[in-house]
Amino acid sequence: MNWDKVEGKWKQQRGKAMDDWGRLMNDELSAIAGRYEHLVGILQEKFGIAQEDSKRQVDEYNKIILKLKESNDKLLKQQKTSEEKLKKFTKIEREKKGKI
């Protein structure tokens, strides 16, 4: 996931950012709207940290979001596979009952 996608889904990810950076207010996160450099600057200002540290935190946040997305995708795939198996099983059971 690149930062453009983060920017596009910022409203969805804003809650995670609020948990991670509790001193950022909801309206500040709304104003940032997922813009990388703006977020880096706000973190520097609010936490009094160097630009490199701020970028590192934002990059770590992005990695976490990526892992969460990958995990969610895997779960959705497993769910779909399970549903397909259940449909096949149900169909076979119905066919068996019809032959008895």
N, C-alpha and C positions, 0 to 999 in steps of 0.2 A: 504494500500500500504506500503510495507516495503522499506527500503532504497535501496535494491538490484534493485527494479523496478525503483526507481528514478535514480539510476546509469545507468540503461539500457536506459532510456528515457531522459538523461541529455541534449542532443542537443535540444530537443523540449522544455525543461523547462528552458533553459539557459536565454532566453529573460526575463522571470519573475524574475529570479535571478538578472539580470542586472538592472531591474527596482528597485528592493528592495535594492540592495547593489551597488549603482551607482559608488562607488570608485573602484569596481573590474572591471578590464579591460576584454574585450572579450577573449583575449588570456589566461588570468588567469583562466577564467571560462572554457575554452576549456581544459586547463591542469588539472583542478580539476576533470573533467569528472564524476561528481556526487559522488565522494568518500567522505563519511561523515567526517572522521577525517581530511582529507586534507582541506575540506571546513571550518571546525571549526577552524583549525589552521590559515588559510588565513584571516578569519574574525577577529580573535584575533589580528593578526599582523597589518592589515590595519586600523582597527578601535580602536586599543588599548584598547580592552575590555577583561574581564576575560573569562576563558574557559567556565565557567558555563553560562555566558551571551551569548557567542558565540553558545554554544549548544542549548540554549533556542531559539535563533533566527533561527537556522537551523531547530529545531523541529517545530517551528511556521510556517516556510516556508513549511515544509512537510505537516502540517495540512491544509494549504491553498490549496496546490496542491491536496490533498485528496478531499477537499470540491469541488474544481473545477471539478475534475474527476467525483465525484458523481453527481454533477449538470449536467454535460455534458451527463452522462449515462442516467439520467432521461429525458433530452430533446430528446435524440435519441430514447428512448423507446416511448415517447409521439408522436414523429414524425412517428415512425413505426405504432403505433396504429391508428393515424390519416390517414395515407396512406391506411391501411387495411380497415378502415371504408369508405373511399372515393371509394375504389375499389368495395366494397359491394354495396354501394349506386349507383354507376355507373352501375353495373351489373343489379340491380333491375330496374333502370330507363330504361335500354335497353330492358329488358324483358317486361316492361309495354308498351313501344312503339311498340314492336313486336306484342302484343296482341290486340292493338287498331285497 
